[in-house]
């Protein structure tokens, strides 16, 4: 039976004109495309669980912090006109911000390592790399440097508070990571303020 | 009404809470003892000695708070040891400063156990104590750490 019907189909196909075949192919195309899209054709996928959204938000915030420090480091770059022209406080401020920047990069790496994205998921958007030639020029004078460090300290305190506020509902190990990063960011506040004082 | 398994779960959770609080209490008791040594080795009347005195009071208050929290949950707070083994000789101001930073690191690590508990209030309390200990440790050390209180083994490469 099966062989017979298959043979009949072949026959039918053989009898169709070229025009009819092309028309049928065009009509079937959207169906094939829909089939390839899979679940998206049936509806939007469910939103990620709350803890995943919290982690994604923390990753975005840490990415913003890393970018903020990259920008600040350009502003704090000691004067380049002479190797001896930069004063100690300029170098100290730049070194302090650089050390804290490195810790934020480490925070970001740990946070990203905890996010398991399903295969085929759209990768998270990362901020574009900052080219050394772009961006603002170094700040001049103590007041400009203090302003940059002061803004960083305010951002650090806010980030620390936000992480502690987000602990509810997180798995234990992720809550510990959030708390540790929040603690680290709080230490940056004092550290930056001390750098601003030219310690 | 709760099922037998539910009661067992509550008991386990409660025991986990008591254990985490006891570990934090032990760290605070050790810190209270250790700051006595720290203060004795710092220059008399110096700002650093003043800071050590303030931190010592902070740890004694935290010790009392944890004692009350354990009692309120039906636990028996463990008493402090008569004396503690120091990690090394503390003969100079630099030794004392290093000891203070180490005490704070251990306190931060102990409070992270409380952060791992599911209870919202305790988790928040633990996180704020980790933060306070990390800030004190950074002040003593003169530098910051990326992951205060977290053992390196818990970090992913």
Interface residues (C-beta under 8 A of the other chain):
Chain A: X99 X100 X102 X103 X106 X107 X110 X113 X114 X160 X164 X167 X168 X172 X173 X175 X176 X177 X178 X179 X180 X181 X182 X183 X184 X186 X187 X188 X190 X191
Chain B: X108 X112 X115 X116 X117 X118 X120 X123 X124 X126 X127 X128 X130 X131 X133 X134 X135 X137 X138 X139 X143 X144 X145 X146 X147 X148 X149 X150 X154 X155 X156
